[in-house]
């Protein structure tokens, strides 16, 4: 067996509790005054967008926050970005850090494109 085919599971546990927030915002919107409606509608749209995010997007955003919090400002698709992530999260294997940084690059591109229009 080659060491290059082994897959380490990613250690990022994605907790999806945004569904309860979406339900609460919908309930509040149903009882809102006209002055409250625009803010609640925007909040609901954002929560629905987050709810639709994939585990990979959420994992990528987590990795992006970790390297930014560590002070990293270089290219996310670089070796130094992987090192910064592993320094910030010492329990990550090299494979895991590379996979997470690939997700971070994809998440950054998605976030830069702006919200999807429906």
N, C-alpha and C positions, 0 to 999 in steps of 0.2 A: 504494500500500500504506500502510495506517495504522500509525503507530508503536505503537498500542494493541493490535495483533493479533500483533506479533512475540513469539515465545517464546524467552527466553534459557534455555539448559539450566542446570539447577541444578548448581553446582560441588561439591556434596557427594557424595563417593564412598562408598558404603556397602560396607563390607567385612564379609562374613558368614563368620566362621570359628567361630562358635558350634557348628556341627554337630560338629566334632571334639571339643569340650568335652562335648557331649551323649553322644557315643559313649564317651568316657573315663569319664564319670560312670556310665553304664549298666554298663560293665565293672567299675568299682570296686564298684558296688552288688551285682553278682553274687558278689563275693568278700568282702563286708563282714560284720563281726561284728554281732550284734544291737545293740550299743551305737553302732556307726557308722551303722547304717541310717537312723535318723530324719534326721540331718543330710544324708546323701547324697541321701535322697529329696527333701528340701526344695531342695537345690541343683539336682537334676535337674529338678524342677518349674519353678524359676526359669529355668534354661537353656532348657528347652523353650518357655517363654513368650516369652523374648527371640527365640528362633529363629523363632517364628511372627509376629513383628512385621514390619510392612510397611516398605518403604523410606521412605515418607512419615512413619511414626511415628519411625523412627530419625533421619531428617533433622530432624524437629521437635524431638526430644530434644537433638540436637546444637545447634540454634539456641538452644534454651532454656538449655543449659549455657553457651553463649558469652555470652549477654546477662547471665546471672546472674554469671558470672565477671567480667564488666566492671562489676559493681556495680549493674546496673539492677534496680529493684524495683517499677516501675510496671506498668500494664496491658499485657499482651502484644499486645493488638489495637490498640495506639496507634501514632501516628506516631513518638513518642519511642522505642518499642521497636525499630522498623525502623531508626531512626537509631543506636541503641545497637549493633545488630547490624552495621550498615555501618561504624561506628567500630571495632568489634572485628575485623571482617573487611573491610578496605578494598577488596578485589578484587571484592566482590559488587556487582552492579548493583542499582538500585532494585527492578526487577521480581523479581530473585532473592531479595532480602531480604524483600520483601512476601510472596512465596510461602512462604519458610521460616518466617516468623513466623506465617502462617496454619497451617502444619503444627505449629508449636510450641503454638499455642492448642489445636489438636485433640489433640495428644499430652498436654498438661497435663490436659485433660478426661478423657482415657482413663486416665491415671495416677491421677487423683483418684478415679475410679470404683472403683479397686482391681483386684486380679487377677480374671480371669474364673474362674468356677466351672465345672468339668466333671464 
